[in-house]
Amino acid sequence: MEQENYSKTLNASNFWYAHSYELEPDKDSYYRHNHSRYELYIFLEGDLDFIVEDRVMPLKSGTVVLIRPFQYHYAMIKASTVYHRIICNFDRSLVYPELYSFLDGGRELFVWDDNRYRAAFHDLESHLGQYSTGDASLLVQIYLNRLLMDLKYRIGTPPDSHMLNPAVSRILKFINGHIYEPLSLKTIAQQLYMSTSYLSQTFSTYMKTGLMDYVKQKKIQLAQQLIVDEHIHPTEACKRLGFDEYSTFYRLYKKYVHELPSDGK
């Protein structure tokens, strides 16, 4: 690739693809965020730590990060150097059912040391501009599932990672273990033997979001899976996730999923 800024973005109803190369990236432009789609983050060149929830991952060229829905993540650039990456956000509907167990498994870091994939993505980008929207979506599905299958059998030692903060890890472990129960700042603080002020401040400092905002998004994520994948009625999903009022559930679902609850039928 020539030494100049490069950006290729493709957007469809069920995926978003971006291939970017920046000579002098703005360190402050990469903020902590999440979304309802899965993400494959392919790091090609630069000097950064990648943060997913409470994990800090110093990445090397050729590392792939698999990010699950509603996991907070961002790139923390450490030096004034080039930043080259490929990002693919995609709906679960694009993935073959045979790969669901891998997609939702515990692995998140992979070593990608094969240059053939650079050529594959170049080929993908060159064809997408020529295809109709429907055929472009089909082509992305083919490439995506091929890459996921390869990652499933990828052998190699992934980069080391470490905890962002021990207290945050305790908080996240408790939330994930009790996500189907009614949760409040006060109940979480009591169970973890922390003051509400310390709990709230520590979580927001490291996670860059409010604790209860995180809890609500996590609950809505699970509710969405129940509604779409298991065809559970929204009112039942609301009850299972510990919401007292359906009106609250309805409002949060619309806020975080950007659509109205549906029973998936």
C-alpha positions in Angstrom: 0.0 0.0 0.0 1.2 3.5 -0.8 2.2 5.7 2.1 -0.9 7.8 2.2 -4.2 7.8 4.1 -6.6 5.3 2.9 -10.2 4.5 3.8 -12.7 2.1 2.4 -16.1 1.8 4.0 -19.0 -0.5 3.0 -22.4 -0.4 4.8 -25.4 -2.7 4.4 -28.4 -3.6 6.6 -26.6 -6.6 8.2 -22.9 -5.5 8.2 -20.5 -2.6 8.3 -17.0 -3.0 6.8 -14.1 -0.5 7.2 -10.5 -0.7 6.0 -8.4 2.2 7.1 -4.8 3.3 7.0 -3.8 6.6 8.8 -0.3 8.1 8.7 -0.8 10.3 11.8 -3.9 9.1 13.7 -5.6 11.3 16.3 -5.1 9.5 19.6 -8.2 11.2 21.1 -10.6 10.2 18.3 -11.0 6.6 19.4 -13.5 6.5 22.1 -14.9 3.6 24.2 -18.1 2.3 22.6 -20.2 -0.7 22.1 -22.9 -1.9 19.6 -25.4 -4.7 19.1 -23.3 -6.5 16.4 -20.4 -8.8 16.6 -17.1 -7.4 15.4 -13.9 -8.7 13.9 -11.1 -6.3 14.5 -8.0 -7.1 12.4 -4.9 -5.2 13.5 -2.4 -4.8 10.7 0.1 -2.0 11.8 0.6 0.5 14.5 1.4 0.8 18.3 -1.6 0.4 20.6 -3.4 -1.4 23.4 -6.8 -2.7 22.6 -9.3 -2.6 25.4 -12.3 -5.0 25.6 -14.4 -4.8 28.8 -11.8 -5.3 31.6 -9.0 -6.8 29.4 -6.0 -4.8 28.1 -4.5 -6.4 25.0 -1.2 -5.1 23.6 -1.6 -6.0 19.9 1.0 -7.0 17.4 0.6 -6.9 13.6 -1.6 -9.8 12.5 -3.8 -10.1 15.6 -7.5 -10.6 15.3 -9.9 -9.6 18.1 -13.4 -11.1 18.2 -15.8 -8.8 20.0 -19.2 -9.9 21.2 -22.3 -7.6 21.2 -22.4 -4.8 23.7 -18.9 -5.4 24.9 -17.2 -2.0 25.5 -14.0 -1.6 23.4 -11.6 0.9 22.0 -8.1 1.4 20.6 -5.6 3.2 22.9 -2.9 4.5 20.5 0.5 4.8 22.3 2.8 6.4 19.8 2.6 8.7 16.8 2.8 6.1 14.1 0.6 4.7 11.4 -2.6 3.0 12.2 -3.8 0.2 9.8 -6.8 -2.0 10.6 -9.8 -3.8 9.1 -13.1 -3.8 11.0 -16.2 -5.8 10.2 -19.3 -5.4 12.3 -21.9 -8.0 11.4 -25.3 -9.5 12.5 -25.5 -13.0 13.8 -27.8 -13.7 10.8 -24.8 -13.7 8.5 -23.1 -16.5 10.3 -23.7 -20.2 9.5 -25.5 -21.9 12.5 -22.7 -24.5 12.6 -20.3 -21.7 13.8 -22.6 -20.3 16.5 -20.8 -22.2 19.3 -17.4 -20.8 18.2 -18.8 -17.3 17.8 -20.2 -17.3 21.3 -17.3 -19.2 22.9 -14.6 -17.8 25.2 -11.8 -17.2 22.7 -11.3 -13.6 21.7 -7.6 -13.2 20.5 -6.1 -14.9 17.5 -2.8 -14.8 15.7 -3.2 -14.0 12.0 0.1 -14.5 10.3 -1.0 -15.3 6.8 -0.7 -12.7 4.1 -3.2 -14.5 2.0 -6.0 -12.8 3.9 -4.8 -9.3 2.9 -5.2 -10.4 -0.6 -8.6 -11.9 0.2 -9.9 -8.6 1.6 -8.4 -6.7 -1.3 -10.4 -9.0 -3.6 -13.5 -8.6 -1.5 -13.3 -4.8 -1.7 -12.7 -4.8 -5.4 -15.8 -6.9 -6.0 -18.2 -5.2 -3.6 -18.4 -2.0 -5.6 -19.5 -4.0 -8.7 -22.2 -6.1 -7.0 -25.8 -5.3 -6.2 -26.7 -4.8 -2.5 -28.0 -8.4 -2.2 -25.1 -10.0 -3.9 -22.6 -7.8 -1.9 -24.2 -9.1 1.3 -23.9 -12.7 0.1 -20.2 -12.1 -0.8 -19.5 -10.7 2.7 -21.2 -13.7 4.2 -19.0 -16.1 2.3 -15.8 -14.3 3.2 -16.8 -13.8 6.9 -17.7 -17.4 7.5 -14.5 -18.6 5.8 -12.5 -16.3 8.1 -14.4 -17.5 11.2 -13.9 -21.1 10.2 -10.1 -20.5 9.8 -10.0 -18.7 13.2 -11.8 -21.7 14.8 -8.8 -23.9 13.9 -6.1 -21.3 14.2 -3.2 -22.7 16.1 -0.8 -20.2 17.8 -0.2 -18.4 21.0 -2.3 -15.2 21.2 -0.8 -12.0 22.6 -0.7 -11.6 26.4 -3.5 -9.6 28.1 -4.0 -8.3 31.6 -6.8 -6.9 33.7 -7.7 -3.2 33.4 -8.5 -3.0 37.1 -9.1 -5.8 39.8 -12.1 -4.0 41.3 -13.7 -3.6 37.8 -13.2 -7.3 37.1 -15.0 -8.2 40.3 -17.8 -5.9 39.4 -18.2 -7.3 35.9 -18.0 -10.9 37.2 -20.8 -10.2 39.7 -23.0 -8.4 37.1 -22.6 -11.2 34.5 -23.3 -13.9 37.2 -26.5 -12.1 38.4 -27.7 -10.5 35.2 -31.1 -12.2 35.3 -31.8 -10.7 38.7 -33.0 -7.2 39.5 -29.9 -5.1 39.9 -29.3 -1.7 41.4 -26.3 0.3 42.4 -27.1 -0.2 46.0 -27.6 -4.0 45.8 -24.3 -4.5 43.8 -22.4 -2.3 46.3 -23.8 -4.3 49.2 -22.9 -7.7 47.7 -19.3 -6.6 46.9 -18.8 -4.8 50.2 -18.1 -1.5 48.4 -19.6 2.0 49.0 -21.9 3.1 46.2 -19.7 6.1 45.5 -16.6 4.0 45.2 -18.4 1.5 43.0 -19.8 4.1 40.7 -16.6 6.2 40.4 -14.3 3.2 39.9 -16.5 1.7 37.2 -17.0 4.9 35.3 -13.3 5.8 35.5 -12.1 2.6 33.9 -15.2 1.6 31.7 -16.0 5.2 30.6 -19.7 4.6 31.1 -22.0 4.5 34.0 -22.5 1.2 35.9 -26.2 1.1 35.6 -26.0 2.1 31.9 -23.8 -0.9 31.4 -26.2 -3.2 33.4 -29.2 -2.0 31.3 -27.4 -2.5 28.0 -26.3 -6.0 29.0 -29.9 -6.9 30.0 -31.3 -5.6 26.7 -28.6 -7.6 24.8 -29.7 -10.8 26.4 -33.4 -9.9 25.9 -32.7 -9.3 22.2 -31.2 -12.8 22.0 -34.2 -14.4 23.7 -36.6 -12.5 21.4 -34.8 -13.0 18.1 -33.1 -16.4 18.5 -35.5 -18.3 20.9 -38.7 -16.5 19.8 -39.6 -15.5 23.3 -42.4 -12.9 23.6 -41.1 -9.5 24.6 -43.1 -9.5 27.8 -41.6 -12.8 28.9 -38.1 -11.6 28.0 -38.8 -8.5 30.1 -39.8 -10.7 33.1 -36.8 -13.0 32.7 -34.3 -10.1 32.8 -35.7 -8.7 36.0 -37.4 -5.6 34.8 -40.3 -4.4 37.0 -42.1 -2.5 34.3 -42.6 -3.4 30.7 -42.7 0.3 29.8 -39.1 0.6 31.1 -38.0 -2.4 29.2 -39.7 -1.1 26.0 -38.0 2.3 26.3 -34.6 0.8 26.9 -34.9 -1.7 24.1 -35.8 1.0 21.6 -32.9 3.1 22.9 -30.2 0.5 22.7 -31.3 -1.8 19.8 -32.8 1.1 17.8 -35.9 -0.9 17.0 -39.1 -2.0 18.8 -39.3 -5.3 20.6 -40.5 -8.1 18.4 -41.2 -11.8 19.1 -39.1 -12.8 16.1 -41.9 -14.4 14.3 
